[in-house]
Amino acid sequence: MSQSQRLFDLLRILRGGGLHRAEDLAHHLGVSQRTLYRYIDRLAEAGVPVEGKRGVGYRLREEILIPPLSLAPDEFEALQLGIAIVAESPDPGLRGAALALAGRLDAALPAEPLPQEAAWTAEFAPRLGIARGLSQMPLIRNAIRGRQKLRLGLAGGTLTVRPLRLDHVGRIWMLTVWSEEDGAFRDLRLDLIEAVTALPGLFVDEPGKRLRDRP
């Protein structure tokens, strides 16, 4: 397993909630506790709201704080979406203002941005249009609420999925799905989803395919 995959797996575990001991996390990832501490530091540098300390455990904060405001996840999501769309505007003034605001938000978050020289940055850095990915949110959110299957266009082909959860950790946006092709749960980076099509078929809860059944 590559380092970037271990970091992504660590994110998935922390997203599950609760307090996790460093010893247990290291055992799951197959690394030493010393390496696990470095992974925790890198997530924090990337803007992931992880908190805790050695000897106690680690967890993710449920709130995103922007002093002196405390934003609900939906409010922060709307703010990020608006900034991302305006940041791709052809108007240089608007684009500059959006990028400046994004920088101020990053500075206000409880973690520093990930250093550009970090080797694994490219794994999480947006490779495609941010606005395009975030603009898919309304359709995806409606499909989650209505239990409607989706066809997702990815660089390597298409997937027919049951969308289960859409959320973000710091500046990393992810969609959790049950993949019909793979017969397994998958976490997909939102910025790498090229197209989303709502399918006529709905899905019902089935043991083993529900979000709560995920190991």
MIRODREN-757579 format. One record per residue: x, y, z of N, C-alpha, C, O, CB in turn; residue in three letters. Coordinates in steps of 0.05 Angstrom, whole numbers. Each point is the difference from the previous one (the first is absolute). Glycine has a CB too. Layout:
BEGIN
     nX     nY     nZ    caX    caY    caZ     cX     cY     cZ     oX     oY     oZ    cbX    cbY    cbZ   r
      X      Y      Z      X      Y      Z      X      Y      Z      X      Y      Z      X      Y      Z ALA
...
END
This chain:
BEGIN
     nX     nY     nZ    caX    caY    caZ     cX     cY     cZ     oX     oY     oZ    cbX    cbY    cbZ   r
     17    -24      0    -17     24      0     18     25      0     18      2     16    -55    -27      9 MET
     31     44    -43     16     24     -2     -6     19     24    -20     -3     14     21     -2    -64 SER
     17     24     54     -4     19     22    -25     16     -4    -15      4     19     64     -1    -13 GLN
    -55      6    -31    -24     16     -5    -25    -16      6    -20     11     10     45     15    -45 SER
    -24    -52     28    -24    -17      6     -3     -4     30    -23     -1     10     29    -22    -54 GLN
     16     21     59     -2     -2     29    -12     25     12    -16     -1     19     55    -30    -19 ARG
    -31     54    -11    -11     25     10    -30      2     -5    -15      9     17     60     13    -25 LEU
    -53    -31    -16    -28      0     -7    -15    -19     18    -23      6      9     34      6    -56 PHE
      1    -36     53    -13    -19     17     -2     11     29    -20     -5     13     38    -33    -42 ASP
      2     52     37     -1     13     27    -23     20      1    -14      1     21     64     -8    -16 LEU
    -53     22    -26    -23     19     -1    -27    -14      3    -17      8     15     44     22    -44 LEU
    -29    -53     15    -25    -15      1     -6    -10     28    -23      1      9     30    -15    -57 ARG
     13      5     62     -4    -10     27     -8     23     19    -19     -3     15     53    -34    -23 ILE
    -20     59      6     -7     23     17    -27     11     -5    -14      9     18     62      2    -16 LEU
    -57    -12    -28    -27      9     -7    -21    -17     13    -23     10      3     41      7    -46 ARG
    -12    -41     51    -20    -17     13     -8      9     27    -19    -11     11     38    -26    -36 GLY
     -5     56     36     -8     11     27     15    -14     22     13    -20     -4    -57     32    -14 GLY
     41     -1     42     13    -12     23     29      8      3     12     13    -17    -44    -50     13 GLY
     43     28     27     28      5      6     16    -25     -6     -7    -22      9     -6     55     27 LEU
     35    -30    -51     15    -23     -9     28      2     12     14     20     -3    -41    -23    -40 HIS
     37    -19     56     26     -1     11     21     -2    -23     -5    -13    -20    -12     -8     62 ARG
     40     34    -38     21     -1    -20      9    -29     -5      6     -7    -23      9     53     36 ALA
    -14    -62      8      8    -28     -3    -19    -15    -18      9    -15    -17     11     17     63 GLU
    -46      3    -43    -19    -14    -17      1     10    -29     -2    -16    -19    -28     10     58 ASP
     34     32    -43      1     11    -27     25    -11    -14     -1     -8    -24    -23     49     39 LEU
     47    -41     -1     24    -10    -12     -2    -29     -7      9     -9    -22     17     42     49 ALA
    -39    -49    -10     -4    -29     -6    -17     -4    -25      6    -17    -17     -2      7     66 HIS
    -25     26    -52    -18     -3    -23     15      8    -26     -4    -13    -20    -36     23     49 HIS
     57     10    -28     14      9    -24     25    -16     -5     11      2    -22    -29     44     30 LEU
     26    -61     11     25    -16     -4     25     16      1     19     -5    -14    -45    -26    -13 GLY
     26     52     45     24     17      3      7      3     29    -15     -9     18      3     34    -60 VAL
     35    -14     48      8      5     28    -16     24     11    -10     16    -15     56    -35      6 SER
    -46     21     35    -14     23     12     14     26     -7    -12     21     -3     -3    -50     41 GLN
     42     28    -41     15     24     -8     -9     10    -27     -4     24     -5     43    -40     32 ARG
    -43     -3    -46    -10      7    -26    -29     10      1     -7     19    -14     37    -53     -6 THR
    -46     22     38    -28      9      3     -1     29      9    -16     15     -9      3    -62     20 LEU
     31     54      8      1     28      9      7     19    -23    -11     22     -1     24    -38     47 TYR
      4      8    -64      7     16    -23    -24      3    -18     -5     22    -11     53    -36     14 ARG
    -64     -7     -7    -24      1    -16    -20     19     12    -12     16    -14     20    -63     -1 TYR
    -11     46     41    -19     19     14      9     29     -5    -17     17     -6      7    -52     41 ILE
     36     40    -33     10     27     -5     -6      9    -28     -6     23     -5     42    -31     39 ASP
    -33    -10    -53     -4      7    -28    -30      6     -6     -6     18    -15     46    -46      2 ARG
    -57     13     26    -29      6     -4     -6     27     12    -15     15    -12      4    -64     14 LEU
     22     55     21     -5     26     12     10     23    -17    -13     20     -3     16    -41     48 ALA
     21     17    -57     11     20    -18    -17      4    -25      0     21    -12     46    -33     29 GLU
    -60     -9    -25    -17      1    -24    -27     14      6    -16      3    -18     38    -44      1 ALA
    -27     49     42    -25     13      6    -21    -19     11    -23      8      5     33     24    -39 GLY
     -3    -57     39    -19    -19     12     -3      6     30     20      2     14     -8    -38    -48 VAL
    -37     40     43     -4      8     28      4    -23     20    -19     -8     14    -12     43    -30 PRO
     55    -46     17      6    -22     18     10     11     27     16     19      0     -6    -51    -39 VAL
    -18     21     61      9      9     26      6    -24     17    -10    -22     -5    -17     64      1 GLU
     43    -38     25      8    -21     18     29      3      7     13     19     -8    -48    -50    -11 GLY
     45     11     34     28      1      7     10    -28      6    -16    -19      5     11     65     13 LYS
     31    -49    -18     12    -26      4     -7    -11     28      0     15     20     37     -3    -51 ARG
    -44    -37     32     -7    -13     25    -29      1      7     -9    -13     18     54     25     -3 GLY
    -60      5    -30    -29      3      4    -16    -11    -23    -16    -18      2     25     58     27 VAL
     -4    -28    -52    -15     -9    -24     -6     23    -19      6     23      7    -26    -60     19 GLY
      9     31    -49     -6     20    -20    -28     -2    -11    -11    -22      0     60     22    -12 TYR
    -60     22      4    -27      1    -11     -2     25    -17     17     17      0    -37    -42     39 ARG
     -2     27    -54     -6     24    -17    -20     17     14    -19     -9     12     29    -16    -54 LEU
     -4     52     41    -20     18     11    -24      2    -18      3     -2    -24     34     28     45 ARG
    -61    -24     -9    -24      1    -15     -6     27    -12    -16      3    -19     -1    -39     48 GLU
     28     57    -17     -5     27     -9     24     12    -14     23     -8      6    -55     14     32 GLU
     27     12    -56     21     15    -14     -1     28     11    -20     14     -5     18    -43    -37 ILE
     22     38     56     -1     26     13     14     21    -17     23     -4     -9    -24    -19     54 LEU
    -13     45    -49     12     23    -13     -4     24     19    -21     13     -2     13    -32    -46 ILE
     27     24     66     -4     20     20     -9     26    -13     11      9    -20     23    -30     48 PRO
    -55     35    -16    -14     -8     24    -26    -16     -6    -18      0     17     37     40      6 PRO
    -20    -53    -46    -24    -14     -8      4    -30      3     22    -11     -2    -33     47    -30 LEU
    -11    -50     37      0    -30      0    -20     -8    -22    -24      4      3     36     -8     47 SER
     -2     -7    -72    -17     -7    -23     -9    -29      1     16    -17      7      8     52    -34 LEU
    -49    -39     20    -10    -27     -3     12    -11    -26      7     15    -18    -50     -4     43 ALA
     45    -38    -27     12    -12    -24    -13      9    -26     13      6    -20     -2    -44     47 PRO
    -38     41    -28    -14      8    -24      7     29     -7      2      7    -23    -39    -38     34 ASP
     40     48     10      7     28     -5     29      2    -12      4     16    -18    -35     -2     56 GLU
     49    -29    -27     27      0    -10      2    -11    -28     15      9    -17      2    -13     64 PHE
    -34    -17    -52     -1    -12    -27     -9     21    -20     11      2    -22    -21    -47     42 GLU
    -11     60    -13    -10     21    -18     21     21     -5      3     10    -23    -50    -19     39 ALA
     61     17      4     21     20     -2     22    -10    -19      9     15    -17    -20      2     63 LEU
     20    -41    -42     21    -11    -17     -9     -2    -29     16      5    -18      1    -31     57 GLN
    -42     17    -43    -10     -2    -27      0     27    -14      8      2    -23    -36    -41     37 LEU
     18     60      0      0     26    -12     27     10     -7      4     12    -22    -45     -2     47 GLY
     60    -14     -8     28      9     -5     12    -15    -24     12     13    -17     -6     -2     66 ILE
    -11    -37    -50     11    -16    -22    -10      9    -27     15      1    -19    -11    -40     51 ALA
    -30     45    -33    -12      8    -26     11     27     -8      7      4    -23    -49    -30     34 ILE
     42     45      7     10     27     -6     30      0     -7      9     16    -16    -45      4     46 VAL
     51    -38    -18     29     -2     -4      6     -8    -29     23      4     -9    -16    -16     57 ALA
    -26      1    -62      4     -8    -28    -13     20    -19     -3     -5    -24      6    -42     37 GLU
    -10     70     -3    -13     21    -17     21     13    -18     23      2      7    -56      7     29 SER
     25     -2    -60     19     14    -19      6     28      9     19     12    -10    -36    -40    -27 PRO
      1     39     55      5     27     10     23      0     20     -2    -13     21    -47     25    -27 ASP
     72      0      0     23     -1     17     -5     12     28     12     -9     20     16     12    -60 PRO
    -45     17     41     -6     12     26    -15    -20     18      8     -3     24     -9     48    -45 GLY
    -20    -57     11    -15    -20     15     18    -24      7     -1    -10     23    -41     25    -45 LEU
     57    -24      3     17    -23      5     20      6     22      5    -17     18    -11      2    -66 ARG
     18     38     47     20      8     20    -13      2     28     12     -8     20     14     32    -55 GLY
    -50    -13     36    -14      3     25     -7    -27     12      3     -5     24    -22     48    -39 ALA
     11    -62     -2     -7    -27      9     24    -14     11     -1    -13     21    -36     10    -54 ALA
     60      5     19     24    -13      9     11     13     26     10    -14     17      1      3    -65 LEU
    -15     37     50      9     14     25    -17    -10     23     10     -5     22      5     45    -48 ALA
    -42    -42     21    -18    -10     22      7    -28      7     -1     -7     24    -35     37    -40 LEU
     42    -47     -4      8    -28      6     25      0     18      2    -17     18    -22      2    -62 ALA
     39     32     38     24      2     16     -6      8     29     12    -10     18     14     20    -59 GLY
    -44      9     44     -7      9     27    -14    -22     16      4     -3     24     -8     50    -41 ARG
    -13    -63      3    -13    -22     13     20    -21      8     -1    -11     23    -40     19    -50 LEU
     60    -14     10     20    -19      6     16      9     25      6    -16     17     -3      2    -65 ASP
      3     40     49     16     10     22    -16     -1     26     11     -2     22     14     32    -53 ALA
    -52    -28     29    -17     -1     24     -6    -28     10     -7     -3     23    -13     46    -39 ALA
     23    -63     -1     -5    -27      8     21     -8     22     22     11      0    -41    -23    -46 LEU
     12     -8     63     18     -7     22     25    -15     -8     15     -8     17    -55      7     10 PRO
     44     -3    -53     25    -14     -8     12     16    -23    -14     13    -16     -4    -58     30 ALA
     45     43    -16     14     14    -22     -3    -16    -26     -3    -24      1     35     44     33 GLU
    -30     -6    -57     -2    -15    -25     24    -19     -3     21      4     12    -45     35    -33 PRO
     20    -60      6     21    -20     -5     23     13    -15     -5     13    -21    -29    -50     21 LEU
     59     34      9     23     10    -15      0    -11    -28     -4    -24     -4     30     29     47 PRO
    -20     12    -63      0     -9    -28     21    -21     -5     -4    -16    -19    -13     61      6 GLN
     38    -45     28     21    -19     -6     -6    -28     10     15    -19     -5     17     56      7 GLU
    -54    -40     14     -7    -27     10     -5    -19    -23    -14      7    -19     -5     13     61 ALA
     30    -43    -41     -1    -19    -23    -28     -9     -6     -6     -6    -24     51     -9     36 ALA
    -62     13      7    -27    -11     -5    -21     21     -7    -23     -6     -3     35    -31     34 TRP
     -3     62    -33    -20     22     -6    -15     -6    -26    -24      4     -2     54     28     26 THR
    -15    -42    -44    -13     -4    -26    -23    -20      1    -17      0    -17     61     10     -4 ALA
    -44    -28     41    -21    -19      2    -27     13      7    -21    -10     -7     55    -24     21 GLU
    -33     56      1    -24     13      9     -5     26    -15    -22     11      2     28    -32     42 PHE
     14     32    -58     -3     25    -14    -20     -3    -23      1    -19    -14     46     33     27 ALA
    -65      6    -16    -19     -2    -22     14     -1    -27     17     17     -6    -51      8     34 PRO
     27    -45    -44     13     -3    -26    -19     10    -22      9      5    -22     17    -44     39 ARG
    -52     42    -10    -19      9    -20    -14     25     11      8     10     21    -15    -57    -38 LEU
    -13     57      2    -13     25      9    -15     -3     26    -16    -18      4     11     30    -51 GLY
     12      5     66    -13     -1     27    -30      6     -3    -16    -14     12     59     27     10 ILE
    -49      7    -38    -28      8     -2    -17    -22    -12    -22     -4      8     37     51    -14 ALA
     -3    -61    -14    -15    -22    -12     -7    -22     21    -23     -9      0     45     18    -44 ARG
     -3    -16     60     -5    -20     20    -20      8     21    -19    -15      6     65     -1    -12 GLY
    -44     41     16    -18      9     20    -28      6    -12    -20     -2     15     59     21     11 LEU
    -40    -13    -52    -26      5    -12    -17    -25     -2    -24      2     -5     45     36    -20 SER
     -8    -61     28    -16    -25      0    -14     -5     26    -17    -18      2     50     -1    -34 GLN
    -27     35     52    -11     -6     27    -30     -1      1    -11    -19     12     51     41      6 MET
    -55     -3    -30    -29     -1      3    -12    -27    -10    -17    -12     13     16     61    -19 PRO
     11    -58    -18    -10    -25    -10      7    -24     18    -16    -18      4     20     37    -51 LEU
     21    -19     57      9    -22     17    -16      0     26     -8    -21     10     54     23    -31 ILE
    -49     22     33    -15      2     25    -29     -9     -3    -10    -14     17     40     52     -3 ARG
    -42    -30    -36    -28     -9     -5     -1    -30     -3    -20    -13      9     10     57    -31 ASN
     30    -56      9      0    -29     -5      4    -14     27    -12    -22      4     30     29    -50 ALA
     -2      4     64      4    -13     26    -27      0     15     -7    -20     12     56     35    -11 ILE
    -62      8     -1    -26      2     15    -21    -17    -13    -16    -12     15     28     59     -1 ARG
    -13    -48    -40    -21    -15    -14      7    -29     -5    -16    -15    -12      2     57     -8 GLY
     39    -51     28      9    -27     -5     -2     -7    -29    -12    -20     -8     -2      7     54 ARG
     26     30    -62      0     -4    -29     28     -7     -9     20     12      8    -58     21    -14 GLN
     40    -53    -11     25     -9    -10     12     21    -19    -15     15    -13      1    -63     18 LYS
     41     49     -7     14     18    -17     19    -14    -18     11    -22      7    -16     58     28 LEU
     10    -25    -58     22     -9    -16     21     22      0     -5     23     -7    -25    -51    -23 ARG
     54     21     39     22     19      3     20     -4    -22      9    -22     -5    -16     23     55 LEU
     15     21    -62     21     -1    -20     27      7     12      3     21     12    -36     -9    -47 GLY
     51    -31     34     27      3     10     21     -2    -22     -7     -8    -22     -8    -10     67 LEU
     39     25    -39     21     -1    -21      3    -28    -11      6     -4    -23     17     42     46 ALA
    -27    -58     -6      4    -28     -9    -25    -14    -10      1    -23     -6     35     21     39 GLY
    -58     17    -35    -25    -12     -9    -24     10     16      0     22     10     25    -63    -25 GLY
    -45     24     17    -24      8     15     -6    -20     22      8    -23     -1    -26     45    -40 THR
      3    -13     61     -9    -17     22    -29      5      5    -10     23     -1     56    -22     22 LEU
    -61    -22    -16    -28      2      9      1     -4     30      9    -20     10    -29      3    -54 THR
     10     37     58      3      0     29    -25      7     15    -19     11    -11     66      2      4 VAL
    -47    -21     33    -20      9     19     13     22     17     17     -6     16    -41    -39    -15 ARG
     18     70     -5     13     22     15    -10     -1     29    -24     -1      6     28     29    -47 PRO
     15    -28     60     -7     -3     28      7     24     17    -15      7     18     23    -55    -24 LEU
     14     61      0      7     23     17     19     19    -16     18     -9    -14    -23    -19     56 ARG
      0     54    -39     17     20    -12      9     19     22    -16     12     13     -8    -15    -58 LEU
     50      4     49     10     18     21     28      8     -6     12     -8    -21    -42    -14     55 ASP
     42     38    -16     27      9     -4     15     -1     26    -11      1     21     -3     28    -59 HIS
     40    -33     35     18      1     23     21     21     -6     17     -4    -17    -24    -45     29 VAL
      5     72      1     18     22     -7     -7      9    -28    -23      6     -6     60    -23     36 GLY
    -17     17    -48     -4      8    -28     -3    -24    -18      3      3    -25     22     39     34 ARG
    -29    -66      2     -2    -24    -16    -29     -9     -1    -12     -6     21     59     -8     -9 ILE
    -60     14    -36    -28     -7     -3     -2    -29    -10     14     -7    -19    -26     55     10 TRP
     -6    -63     21     -2    -29     -7    -29     -8     -2    -18     10     14     62    -19      9 MET
    -49    -10    -41    -26    -12     -3      3    -30      7     15    -14    -13    -30     48    -23 LEU
     -1    -43     55      1    -29      7    -23    -14    -14    -23      9      1     43      1     44 THR
    -14    -31    -59    -20    -14    -16      3    -30      4     20    -11     10    -19     48    -44 VAL
    -22    -51     25      1    -29     -4      1     -4    -30    -18      7    -14     -8    -19     57 TRP
     48      0    -53      4     -4    -28    -12    -26     -9      7    -21     10     35     48     -8 SER
    -60    -25    -22    -13    -24    -10     21    -18    -15     -1    -24      1    -43     49     -5 GLU
     62    -12    -10     21    -15    -15     19    -14     18      7    -23     -5    -11     56    -32 GLU
     13    -19     58     20    -12     18    -12    -17     22     13    -17     12     15     56    -21 ASP
    -54    -34     14    -13    -15     22     13      8     27      3    -18     17    -14    -20    -48 GLY
     18     63     34     14      9     24     -4     30      5     -9     14    -19     43    -51     12 ALA
    -28     46     31     -1     28      6     24     14    -12     22    -12     -2    -47      3     45 PHE
     22     34    -51     22     15    -11     -2     29      9    -22     11      3     25    -41    -43 ARG
     20     43     44      1     29      5     11     13    -24     23     -7     -9    -17      0     59 ASP
    -20     26    -62      8     13    -25      5     29      5    -17     14     12     -9    -48    -39 LEU
     48     44     17      5     29      2    -18     15    -19     -3     -7    -23     51     -2     35 ARG
    -61     29     -2    -20     14    -15     12     14    -25    -13      1    -21    -13      6     63 LEU
     50      3    -39     12     14    -22      8    -18    -23      6     10    -22     11     24     54 ASP
    -17    -60    -28      7    -19    -21    -24    -12    -14      3    -17    -18     39      7     43 LEU
    -66     17    -16    -24     -9    -13     -7     19    -23     -6     23      4    -12    -43     39 ILE
     20      9    -67     -3     17    -24    -29      5     -8     -6     21    -12     50    -38     -3 GLU
    -61     -2     21    -28      3     -8    -18    -16     19      9    -21     11      4     28    -59 ALA
    -37      3     53    -19    -14     17    -27     -1    -15    -11     20     -9     35     -4     52 VAL
    -35    -40    -45    -26     -4    -12    -19    -15     19      7    -21     10     15     21    -56 THR
    -45     11     51    -20    -13     17    -14    -22    -16     -8      5    -23      1     37     50 ALA
      6    -66    -16    -13    -23    -13    -28     -3      9     -7      8     22     52    -30    -26 LEU
    -62     10    -12    -28     -4      8     -4    -19     23    -20      1     15      7      8    -62 PRO
     32    -27     51     -3    -20     21      6     11     28     20     14      4     -8    -48    -37 GLY
    -30     27     52      5      8     28     11    -25     15     -1    -22    -11    -37     56      9 LEU
     48    -29     25     10    -23     16    -11      1     28     -8     21     10     50    -21    -37 PHE
    -44    -23     39    -10     -3     27     23    -11     18     20    -11    -11    -68      3     -5 VAL
     45     11     41     21    -10     19      2    -30     -2    -20    -14      1     11     53     30 ASP
     33    -48    -35      6    -28     -1     23     -6     19     20     15     -1    -37    -20    -47 GLU
     16    -15     65     22     -7     18     26     -2    -16      1    -13    -21    -33    -11     52 PRO
     53     36    -21     26     -1    -13      5     22    -19     23      5     -9    -25    -52     15 GLY
    -19     62    -14      3     22    -19     -8     27     12      0     20    -14     -9    -52    -22 LYS
      3     32     62     -7     25     14     25     13     11     19    -14      6    -65     -5      5 ARG
     44     45     -7     23     14     11      8    -10     27     24     -2      7    -38     42    -32 LEU
     -6    -48     41      7    -10     27     12    -28     -1     11     -9     21    -48     37     -3 ARG
     36    -41    -41     12    -27     -2     30      2     -8     13    -21     -1    -59      3    -11 ASP
     55     42      6     27      2     -9     19     -8     22     -2     11     23    -11     25    -55 ARG
     33    -53     27     19     -8     21     18     22      9     16     -3     18    -17    -43    -36 PRO
END
